[in-house]
């Protein structure tokens, strides 16, 4: 899945670097480079996914906080987290960015420490000196049989792991694309972020997953959906099993801030997605209004209102609600990645058609083959996303797994019929000669040329400029 995300990030990075305009993003690329009806459907699909992710992350935060306190009504914590998210998103993007920088720094420091801790526990360096090795891979944890027995059951366990791991990345590459139009010197900073993305994937996601597999038994009843007490993360469970005091509370606190930070980011993305559509006339004009800080406040309010679905936790178990939200958001993200791949391929053809190859400043490896890989592989994953419900049918899980399909189809054909009957547009794909790659390009290039590169004055600044 990290390989898939690497290619999605690269596709978005190339297109955003070429024309980093405010409001540009994945949905704008689909609309401008492939088809306006598909762009309309994907735009609302993105807004819907981002908004659902607000509810998902608030739910995750509520699950984590129940590790310490189960007596306070969960609605209290949901209200607090939603209020923080709204306040941060109503402030200047400068303060939003600063908050996210420190949140992200805290997460990176914590996960680095946890990976090191996992290696220490692997060799028996914990207080109980229990050398774990790959014990849990050998006894009950390696290639578990899932839903059925034998090799089929083992394959389904792997395939389910691939599907579920998609949630960790859903709509994350799009954050760079959406913020690209509002950052300083985007033609330097966007490629910088994209080029380092692969190292973050390998270290934080892949090694992080490896560590979890080493320090926690997959049969542990405290894991999410493993039992009634699912408030602790796998890292916290591993720390407790190793007999390390206090650290479990510190890590859970970091995970709590991580969930709140993610909800904050997704609210930003949801509001900017809706704003982008409003600017293009694809959403009510009121959503194109911004305050003196440049914040599309109506977009923030309606996106955070969807996040209020997190209050479903008050009547259902948090683990069940989290599963619903994560499934809905995951399938929405998968569909959007397929559309991004299609838009990227069309963008490359338009670049050649308009003879603009020499003005493309950022190119990535293994393209366009990476785009074809994303379309085919994620297409297969999307179709099989909810296959497990057919083994033991559950109406709520089926709806959560596949409800996005009819929504996107309805939006697409609804807009297509409107285009045909009202605007007289009968094409299914935007012709290459109508793909506008020049509006704003001269201004972007002039601004980039006139913005001087930062020159470090000392070693500390040199290190800091490398980091940020």
C-alpha positions in Angstrom: 0.0 0.0 0.0 2.9 2.3 0.6 4.0 1.8 -3.0 0.5 2.8 -4.1 0.6 6.0 -2.0 4.1 6.8 -3.3 2.7 6.9 -6.9 -0.4 8.9 -5.8 1.8 11.4 -4.1 4.1 11.7 -7.1 1.2 12.3 -9.5 -0.3 15.0 -7.4 3.1 16.5 -6.8 3.8 16.8 -10.5 0.5 18.4 -11.3 0.5 20.7 -8.3 4.1 21.9 -8.9 3.3 22.8 -12.5 0.3 25.0 -11.6 0.2 25.6 -7.8 -2.8 27.9 -7.6 -5.1 28.5 -4.5 -8.0 26.1 -4.7 -6.2 23.7 -6.9 -6.2 20.1 -5.7 -7.0 16.6 -6.8 -10.7 17.4 -7.5 -9.7 20.4 -9.6 -7.3 18.3 -11.6 -9.9 15.7 -12.4 -12.3 18.5 -13.4 -9.9 20.5 -15.5 -7.9 17.7 -17.2 -10.3 14.8 -17.6 -14.0 15.6 -17.4 -16.1 18.2 -15.6 -18.8 15.7 -14.7 -16.3 13.3 -13.1 -14.7 16.3 -11.4 -18.1 17.3 -10.0 -18.6 13.8 -8.6 -15.1 13.4 -7.3 -15.2 16.9 -5.8 -18.2 16.1 -3.6 -16.8 12.7 -2.9 -13.6 14.3 -1.6 -15.6 16.8 0.5 -17.7 13.9 1.8 -14.6 11.7 2.6 -12.7 14.5 4.3 -15.8 15.5 6.4 -16.3 11.8 7.4 -12.7 11.6 8.4 -13.3 14.5 10.8 -15.9 12.3 12.6 -13.6 9.3 12.3 -10.6 11.1 14.0 -12.8 12.6 16.7 -14.1 9.1 17.4 -10.6 7.8 17.5 -9.7 10.5 20.0 -12.7 9.6 22.1 -11.6 5.9 22.1 -8.2 6.9 23.3 -9.4 9.1 26.1 -11.5 6.3 27.4 -8.2 4.6 28.4 -8.2 7.0 31.3 -11.8 7.8 32.0 -15.0 6.0 31.2 -17.3 7.8 33.7 -17.6 11.1 31.7 -20.1 10.9 28.9 -18.3 10.6 25.6 -20.3 13.5 24.2 -18.3 15.8 26.4 -15.0 14.8 24.8 -16.5 14.9 21.3 -17.7 18.4 21.9 -14.3 19.6 23.1 -12.4 18.1 20.1 -14.9 19.5 17.6 -14.7 23.0 19.2 -10.8 22.9 19.0 -11.0 21.9 15.3 -13.4 24.6 14.4 -11.4 27.3 16.3 -8.2 26.3 14.6 -9.8 26.2 11.1 -11.4 29.6 11.6 -8.0 31.2 12.3 -5.4 32.3 9.8 -3.8 29.6 7.8 -0.5 30.7 9.3 -1.7 29.7 12.8 -3.2 26.5 11.4 0.1 25.6 9.8 2.1 26.4 12.9 -0.2 24.2 15.0 0.1 21.4 12.5 3.9 21.7 12.4 4.2 21.2 16.1 1.6 18.5 16.2 3.4 16.7 13.4 6.8 17.2 15.1 5.4 15.6 18.3 4.1 12.6 16.3 7.4 12.1 14.5 9.5 12.2 17.7 7.1 9.8 19.4 7.0 7.2 16.5 10.8 7.3 16.2 11.1 6.6 19.9 8.5 3.8 19.7 10.3 2.1 16.8 13.6 2.3 18.8 11.7 0.9 21.8 10.4 -1.9 19.7 13.9 -2.9 18.7 15.0 -2.8 22.3 12.1 -5.1 23.3 12.8 -7.4 20.4 16.2 -8.2 22.0 14.8 -8.4 25.6 15.9 -4.9 26.8 12.6 -4.3 28.7 12.3 -4.4 32.5 11.1 -8.0 32.4 14.0 -8.9 30.0 11.7 -11.1 27.9 13.4 -11.5 24.6 10.4 -11.3 22.2 12.1 -12.0 18.9 9.5 -13.0 16.3 7.5 -15.0 18.9 4.1 -13.6 17.9 4.8 -14.3 14.3 5.4 -18.0 15.0 2.6 -18.6 17.5 -0.9 -17.6 16.4 0.1 -14.4 14.6 1.7 -15.3 11.3 -0.7 -15.6 8.3 -3.8 -16.1 10.4 -6.7 -17.8 8.8 -9.5 -15.3 8.2 -13.2 -16.0 7.5 -12.4 -19.5 6.2 -9.7 -22.2 6.7 -6.6 -23.3 4.8 -4.7 -21.3 2.2 -7.8 -19.4 1.2 -8.2 -18.2 4.8 -4.5 -17.1 4.9 -4.8 -15.2 1.6 -8.0 -13.5 2.8 -6.1 -12.4 6.0 -3.4 -10.8 3.8 -6.0 -9.2 1.5 -8.0 -7.8 4.4 -4.8 -6.3 5.9 -4.1 -4.6 2.6 -7.7 -3.1 2.5 -7.6 -2.0 6.1 -4.1 -0.5 5.8 -5.5 1.8 3.1 -7.3 3.8 5.9 -3.9 4.9 7.3 -3.2 6.8 4.1 -6.7 7.9 2.9 -6.7 11.4 1.6 -3.3 12.1 3.1 -1.4 12.8 -0.2 -4.1 15.3 -1.1 -3.2 17.4 1.9 0.1 18.4 0.2 -1.7 19.2 -3.1 -4.4 21.3 -1.4 -1.9 23.3 0.7 0.4 23.7 -2.3 -1.4 26.8 -3.6 -1.1 28.5 -0.2 2.6 27.8 0.7 5.6 29.9 0.0 7.7 29.1 -3.1 5.6 26.0 -4.0 7.9 25.0 -6.8 10.6 24.4 -4.3 8.6 23.1 -1.3 6.2 20.7 -3.0 8.9 18.6 -4.7 10.9 18.8 -1.5 7.9 17.3 0.4 7.2 14.7 -2.3 10.8 13.5 -2.6 11.0 12.8 1.1 7.6 11.1 1.2 9.1 7.7 0.4 11.4 7.8 3.4 8.6 8.6 5.7 6.5 5.8 4.2 9.4 3.3 4.7 10.4 4.4 8.2 7.2 5.5 9.9 4.6 3.2 8.3 6.5 0.1 7.3 8.9 -0.1 10.3 6.1 1.1 12.6 3.9 -1.8 11.5 6.9 -4.2 11.9 7.4 -3.1 15.5 3.7 -3.6 16.3 3.8 -7.1 14.9 6.8 -7.8 17.1 5.6 -6.4 20.4 1.9 -7.3 20.3 0.1 -10.6 19.7 -2.6 -10.3 17.0 -4.9 -12.3 19.3 -4.7 -9.7 22.1 -8.2 -8.9 23.3 -7.4 -5.2 23.9 -6.9 -4.5 20.2 -9.7 -2.7 18.4 -12.6 -5.1 17.6 -10.8 -7.7 19.7 -12.9 -7.2 22.8 -14.9 -4.7 24.9 -11.8 -2.8 26.1 -10.3 -1.4 22.9 -9.1 1.9 24.2 -5.4 1.3 24.1 -3.2 1.4 21.0 -0.9 -1.5 20.0 2.1 0.4 21.2 0.6 1.0 24.6 -0.4 -2.7 24.9 3.2 -3.7 24.0 4.6 -1.2 26.6 2.3 -2.6 29.3 3.2 -6.2 28.4 6.9 -5.3 28.8 6.3 -3.9 32.3 7.4 -0.3 31.5 5.7 2.1 33.9 4.2 5.6 33.0 5.3 5.4 29.3 2.0 4.0 28.3 0.2 7.1 29.5 2.6 9.4 27.6 2.2 7.5 24.4 -1.5 7.4 24.6 -1.5 11.2 25.1 0.6 11.6 22.0 -1.8 9.4 20.1 -4.6 11.6 21.4 -3.0 14.7 20.0 -2.3 12.9 16.8 -6.0 12.1 16.3 -7.0 15.6 17.1 -4.4 16.9 14.7 -5.6 14.6 11.9 -9.2 15.8 12.5 -7.9 19.4 12.2 -6.2 18.7 8.9 -9.1 16.9 7.4 -11.4 19.8 8.4 -9.0 22.1 6.5 -9.0 19.8 3.5 -12.8 19.5 3.5 -13.4 23.2 3.6 -10.8 23.9 0.8 -12.4 21.2 -1.3 -15.8 22.7 -1.0 -14.4 26.2 -1.5 -12.6 25.1 -4.7 -15.9 23.7 -6.1 -17.7 26.9 -5.2 -15.1 29.0 -7.0 -15.7 26.9 -10.1 -19.4 27.3 -9.8 -20.0 23.6 -8.8 -21.3 24.5 -5.3 -23.5 27.3 -4.0 -21.9 30.7 -4.2 -22.0 31.3 -0.5 -19.3 28.7 0.0 -16.9 30.9 -2.0 -17.1 33.6 0.6 -14.0 34.1 2.8 -13.4 36.3 5.9 -10.6 38.9 6.2 -8.2 36.1 7.1 -8.9 34.3 3.8 -10.8 31.5 5.6 -13.9 30.1 3.7 -15.9 30.2 6.9 -19.2 28.7 5.6 -17.2 25.8 4.2 -15.6 25.2 7.6 -18.9 25.3 9.4 -20.7 22.8 7.2 -17.7 20.5 7.1 -17.4 20.5 10.9 -21.2 19.9 11.0 -20.8 16.6 9.2 -18.1 15.8 11.8 -20.9 16.0 14.3 -21.8 12.5 13.2 -19.2 11.5 15.8 -22.1 11.9 18.3 -23.2 8.4 17.1 -20.8 7.2 19.7 -23.3 8.2 22.3 -25.7 5.4 21.3 -23.3 2.8 19.8 -19.9 1.4 20.8 -17.0 3.6 19.8 -15.2 0.7 18.0 -18.3 0.0 15.8 -18.7 3.7 14.9 -15.0 4.0 14.1 -15.3 1.0 11.8 -18.3 2.6 9.9 -16.5 5.9 9.4 -13.2 4.3 8.4 -14.9 2.1 5.9 -16.9 4.9 4.3 -13.8 7.2 4.1 -11.6 4.4 2.8 -13.8 3.5 -0.2 -14.2 7.2 -1.0 -10.5 7.7 -1.0 -9.9 4.7 -3.2 -12.3 5.9 -5.8 -10.7 9.4 -5.8 -7.2 7.9 -6.3 -8.5 6.1 -9.4 -9.8 9.4 -10.7 -6.5 11.1 -9.9 -4.6 8.5 -12.0 -6.9 9.1 -14.9 -6.5 12.9 -14.6 -2.7 12.5 -14.4 -2.6 10.5 -17.6 -4.7 13.1 -19.4 -2.5 15.9 -18.0 0.6 14.3 -19.5 -1.0 14.0 -22.9 -2.1 17.7 -22.6 1.4 18.7 -21.8 2.7 17.0 -24.9 -0.3 18.4 -27.0 0.4 22.0 -26.0 4.2 21.5 -26.2 4.9 22.5 -22.6 7.4 19.8 -21.7 10.2 22.3 -21.1 8.0 24.2 -18.5 7.4 21.1 -16.4 9.8 21.6 -13.5 9.2 18.4 -11.5 9.1 14.9 -12.9 9.0 11.6 -10.9 10.2 8.1 -11.6 8.3 5.2 -13.2 5.6 7.3 -14.7 3.2 6.8 -16.3 3.5 3.1 -15.3 2.8 4.1 -11.7 -0.5 5.7 -12.7 -1.6 2.5 -14.4 -0.6 0.4 -11.4 -2.7 2.6 -9.1 -5.7 2.5 -11.3 -5.7 -1.3 -11.7 -4.6 -2.3 -8.2 -6.8 0.2 -6.4 -9.7 -0.6 -8.7 -9.5 -4.3 -7.6 -9.2 -3.2 -3.9 -12.2 -1.0 -4.3 -14.4 -3.7 -5.7 -13.4 -6.1 -3.0 -13.4 -3.6 -0.1 -16.4 -5.0 1.6 -16.2 -8.7 0.5 -16.2 -9.9 4.1 -19.8 -8.9 4.6 -20.8 -11.7 2.2 -19.4 -14.3 4.6 -21.7 -13.2 7.5 -24.0 -10.5 6.0 -24.4 -7.4 8.1 -26.5 -4.6 6.7 -24.6 -1.7 8.4 -21.2 -3.0 7.3 -22.4 -3.5 3.7 -23.7 0.1 3.5 -20.5 1.5 5.0 -18.4 -0.5 2.5 -20.3 0.3 -0.7 -22.6 3.4 -0.2 -20.0 5.6 -1.9 -20.5 3.8 -5.2 -24.2 4.9 -5.8 -23.4 8.4 -4.5 -20.6 8.9 -7.0 -22.6 7.3 -9.8 -25.6 9.5 -9.0 -23.5 12.7 -8.9 -21.7 11.8 -12.1 -24.7 11.0 -14.2 -26.8 13.7 -12.7 -24.2 16.3 -13.8 -23.7 14.6 -17.1 -27.4 14.7 -17.9 -27.5 18.4 -16.8 -24.6 19.1 -19.1 -26.2 17.4 -22.0 -29.7 18.9 -21.6 -28.9 22.4 -20.4 -25.4 23.2 -21.7 -25.5 21.0 -24.8 -22.2 19.3 -23.9 -22.2 15.7 -25.1 -18.5 14.8 -24.8 -17.4 12.2 -22.2 -13.8 13.3 -21.9 -12.4 16.9 -22.2 -10.6 17.3 -25.5 -6.9 18.0 -25.2 -7.3 21.4 -27.0 -9.7 22.5 -24.2 -7.4 21.6 -21.4 -6.2 24.9 -20.0 -2.6 24.7 -18.8 -1.7 28.3 -19.4 -4.0 30.5 -17.2 -1.8 31.6 -14.3 1.3 29.7 -15.5 3.2 32.9 -16.4 2.4 34.5 -13.1 3.5 31.3 -11.2 6.8 31.2 -13.1 7.4 35.0 -12.5 6.6 34.7 -8.8 8.9 31.7 -8.5 11.8 33.4 -10.2 11.4 36.6 -8.1 11.2 34.7 -4.8 14.8 34.3 -3.6 15.9 31.0 -2.2 16.6 31.0 1.6 20.3 31.2 2.3 21.3 29.8 5.7 23.5 32.0 7.8 24.8 29.3 10.1 24.8 25.6 10.8 21.6 25.7 12.8 19.7 27.5 10.0 21.2 25.0 7.5 19.8 22.1 9.4 16.4 23.9 9.9 16.1 24.8 6.2 16.8 21.1 5.4 14.0 20.0 7.7 11.4 22.7 6.9 
